Amino acid sequence: MNYFTVLRFGHCTALNKGLIEHCLRRYIPMCQARFYVKESENRYRQRIGANERTQKKALRIRIMQNFKSTRRKVEEIIERENIWTIPNFICIGRIITSPFLSYLILTQDYQIALWLLAFAGLSDLADGWIARTWTSQASKLGSFLDPVADKLLVGTMFLSLTWVGLIPVPLTCLVVTRDVVLVTAASYIRYRSLPPPKTLARYFDPTHATVQLAPTLTSKLNTGVQLALIAGTLASPVYHFVDHPILQCLYYITAFTTVAGGASYLLSKDTYKLLRKKKTPTRTSP
């Protein structure tokens, strides 16, 4: 950089006040190179930013397309059904009845509890008869809801009657443990049968039927024996036959059928069936 260049730079800054960058770029070669590098970096950053924005936009579009495609495939696999049926409402009513029965037992209103238990037993027979008679009232949800309502009722009654000292503690522990194991196994089967994406909303969506439960004959017999024991134990303080030999015999029968019913679910291969939506054949134009 020579003397004349410095003079020109000073003259430029005097004429163009506030535009020092313009004079530096015009008369100082080193500054020209620096400004060129700075402009190149700015253009590079702008180009990279534009590319990143384009890539993010393309990624969002691809994610939405994959989500819609997955949802469409899930709808093709999973069968939706009508859950608003009379048997399902009866099962829900039986579930709601369970805590009231427990309260009546704990307050020792055994006679009212006995009548309410009879109503719950009749409702159990009614919902099964309706589902078998009218196919439109049968549902896959009902195959799960009915045994869950029975187990909740039986478990609540056993715990309450044990609390007031009418049923032995070991028998109640056996019954409750078996029911907890079966409910846990059913929950696991529900999770395994649910196609991806496996979310809590879809897991607890009752309209997504993925499994149909088929109780075994031994399990049905066990439920009947348990209800007979509950009814007899509940009636014993009302009709004054507490600790009767028949009740004590029912304790052992209930323990045996409880173990046998639980084993039948583990050994039988027909206790549940995975469901898939039937594909309708597409017509091909001639």
N, C-alpha and C positions, 0 to 999 in steps of 0.2 A: 504494500500500500504506500504510494508516494505522497509528496507534499500537496500536489494539485488535487488529489482525491480527497484529502482532508479538507481543503478549502471548499471544494464543491459540496461536501457533506455539511460543513458549517453554513454555507449559503442556503442549502436546501432546508435545513432546520430553521433558519431565520425566516424563510419565506413560508414554510408549511409548519406553523406552530401546532403542536399536538399530534403531528404525524411523523414522529421519530422513526417508527417501524418502517414507514415507506422509504425514508432516506437511508436507513441502515440496509434495507434490502437492495437499494439501487446502487450504493457507492461502496459498501463494505463487502468484499467477496466472502469472508468467513461467515458473516451474518446471513448472506444469501444462502449459503449451504445449510446453516442451522434452520432458517425459516423453511427451506425446502424439506428438510427432514421432519420438521414439526408438522407441516402440511401433509406429508406422506403418512405419518403416524395417525393423524386425525382421520384421513381418508380410510386407512386400514381399520381403525377402530369402528368407524361408521359401517364399513362393509361387513366386519365381523358381527356387529350388533344386528344388522339387517338379516344376516344369515341365521343368527340365533333366534330372532323373532320368527323367521320363516319356519325354522325347524320346530320351535315350540308350537306354532299354530298347526303344523302338519301332525305333530305328536298328539295334540288334543283331538284333532279330527279322527286320527287312527284309533285312539282310545274309545271315543264315542261309537265308532263303527264296530269295534270289537265288543263293546258292552251290548249294543243292540243285537249283534249276531249271537252272542252268548245267551241273551234273554230269549231270543227267538228259538234257539235250540233247546233251552230248558222248557219252554212252553210246549215244544213238540214231544219231549220225553215225559214230563210230569203231567199227570191227569188231575184236572181240577174237578171238584164235585160239589154238590149242594150239601151243606152241613146243617141247614136249618130244617131239620126233620123232627118229628114228634118223639121218636126214641132218644135222640140226642138231648132234647129238652127234658125228658124224664130222667135221663142220667145226670144232667146238671142239677135237677131238683133233688136227686138222691145225694149228690155231693153236698149240697147246701144243708140237707137234713142232718148230716153227720155231726157237726158241732152242736146242734140243738140236742141231739140224743146224748152226747157227752155231758152237756150241762145238766140235763135231767137226771142222769145217773149220779153225777157228783153231788147234786142236791137231794138225792135219794127219793126222787119222784118216779119210782119204778113202774107204777101202773101206767102213767102217761107215756113213759119211755117205751113200755111194751106195746102199746097201741101204735106209737109212731114207728117202731121197728116193724110191726106187721104191715103198715102202709108202705114202708121202704121195700119190704120183701115182695109185696104185690106189684109195686112199680117195676121191680127187676124182672118179674115174669111178664109184665105188660109190654115193656119196651122190646124184649126179645120176640114176643108173639107178633107185635106190629111189624117189626123188621122182616120177619120170615113170611108174613102173610102178604104184605104189600112191598114189592121190590123197589118202588119209588122212595120208600121210607128207609131203605137200607143204605148205609154209607160206610166207607172205609174208616172214617173217623170214629164211628160208633163201635167198630171192632176193638179200638183202643180205649174209648171213653167208658164203655160198659165195665170191663175188668178193672179199670182204674177207680171207677166209682165204687165197685164192690170191695176192692182192697182198702180204699180209704174208709169206707163204712166199717168193715171188719176190724181194721187196725184201730180206729177210734174207739170202737166198742170194747175191744180187748184191753186197751190201755185204761179206759175208764173203769171197767169192771175189776181190773187188777188193782187199781188205786183204792177202790172201796173194799178190797179183800175178798172178792167173790170168785176170782180166777187165779190160779197159781202163776207166779212170776216167770218160772222157766218156760211155761207154755206160751205165754205172751211174747217173750223174747224170741222164741222159735218162729212164731207166726209173723211178727213184725220184721225180723231179719229176712225171712224168705220173701216177703212182699217188697222190701227195699231192694233186694238183689234182682228181682224180676223187673221192677220199674227201672232200675239202672240199666239192665240189659236191653229193655225196650227203648230207652232213650239213646243208647249207643247204636242200636239197629237203625233208628230213625236218622241219626247223624250219618251213618255209613251209606244209607240208601239215598241220601239227598245229593243230587248232582251239583257240581260247582256252578256258580259261586255259592259256598256254604255260609250264609249269613244268619244272624239271630232272627231277623224278620222272616226269612223264608223257613227257618227251622220251626218257629212257632206259628206259622201260617197254617191253620187247619184245613184250608181249601186245597193245599198241595198234598195230595194223597200219594205216598211213596211205598207204604207197607200195609198189608192187611194181616191182622192177627187172627189166628184160629186156635181157641183154647182147647186143650185136650180133655178127654172124658174123665181122666183122673182128677184134673184140676176142677172140673165142674162138680164132681163128687165131693172134693175137698171143700169147695165153697158151701155146698149144702150142709155138710157136717158142721162146719164152723158156724153157720147161721143157726143150726139146730142147737148147738152148744150155747150160743149167745142168747137165744130165746129162752132156753131152759134155765140158764143162770139168771137171766133178768126176771123170769117169773118166779124163781125160788123164794125170794123174800116176800113176794106178794101172796103166794099160796103156801108159804111156810114149809119148804122142803130143801132148805140150804144144806149142802154137803150130803146130798142123797147119793147112794151108791151108783145110780144111773148116771148122774152128773160126773162122778169120778171115773166111770167107765168111758164116758164121752171124752174126757181129757186125753186118755191114751189113744182113742180112735182118731181124735183131731190131730194129735202129734204125728201119728202114722200117716194119715192122708196129707198132711202138710208137707212132710218130707217126700212122699211119693209124688204129689202134684208138682213140686219144684223139680224133682228129677225127671218127670215126664217132659217138661219144657226143654230140658237140656239134652235129653236122649232122642226126642222126636224131631224129625226133619220137616214136618209139615205144620209147625206152630206159627210160622209167618211166611208170607209170600210177597216178594218184591213186585211192584206194579209198574207197568210201562204203558204209555198211551198207545192205543191201537192206531196204526197208520191207515188212513183211508186210501184205497187205490186210486191213482190218477188216470183219467180217461185220455187215451191217445187218439188224436184225430186221424181218420182214415186217409 
